[in-house]
Amino acid sequence: MQSNSSMRTPLGRVRGLGSAKSGTGHFWLQRLTAVANVILTVIFVFVVVALVGKPYPAAMALLTQPCVAILMLLFILSACVHMRIGMQVIIEDYVHEEGVKILAVMANTFFAIAVGAASVYAVLKLSFGG
Amino acid sequence: MAEVKPAARPLSPHLQIYRWSWTMAMSVAHRVTGTGLYLGTVLIAAWLVAAASGPAAFDTAQWIAGSILGRLVLFLYSFSLMHHMVGGLRHFVWDMGKGYEPQTRMAMAKFTLVISTALTVLIWIVVLATR
């Protein structure tokens, strides 16, 4: 058995959440969305390439196919979650002033949600009849 | 007890101290491309919102995307997407506890650049051939 010679309390060690207070939650979510993003990015690239040079009606006909629209929504959601965590890591690495850091992390979350909401709104509006 | 003053010690060395290596360059590139993609999502969202706003707004968005500057941004975005994706695959290998040997690391770093460049060129060949 390990003796409690570290600075960590027995309770803290049992909880296993570390100094970030949320354990490996972000680490795992970043990997989970990364796996999803590999698949969804490939699909996204195919969709965008298929849209090149198409006039509006043809482009919208493709974009509003149920399967295409659902995959676009999944790509947006997975990408926004992934990029939010990724940017938070960058902020925490380079912004050391506590108040600025908290504001930056908060703004990062707002940004990811705003971009995600606008994109989801647009895809749904098109899909449900423009 | 003697007064304890925090000495102005040097912190851990930063980028400019190290000799550039393939692994370091690809690690930095992973962050840079990630940041680029982060900012680029604004353009994707704007493009989708334009499409949802109607034919006129969509045509404007398409015109911007087809301009010289638009194409440059799209090229950089597509390269960033491919580079970040292939770089991410490399991280999966490391997550499984493999690929830490010096030669393997170097090979994977070079592989990241070669494959992501090849995929980007492939995408643009298809785009330019089908338009």
Interface residues (C-beta under 8 A of the other chain):
Chain A: R31 A34 V35 N37 V38 T41 V45 V49 V52 G53 Y56 A59 M60 L63 A79 C80 M83 G86 M87 I90 V115 A118 S119 Y121 A122 V123 K125 L126 G130
Chain B: R31 G34 T35 L37 Y38 T41 V42 I44 A45 L48 V49 A51 A52 G54 P55 F58 D59 S78 L81 M85 G88 L89 H91 F92 D95 I123 V126 V127 T130 R131
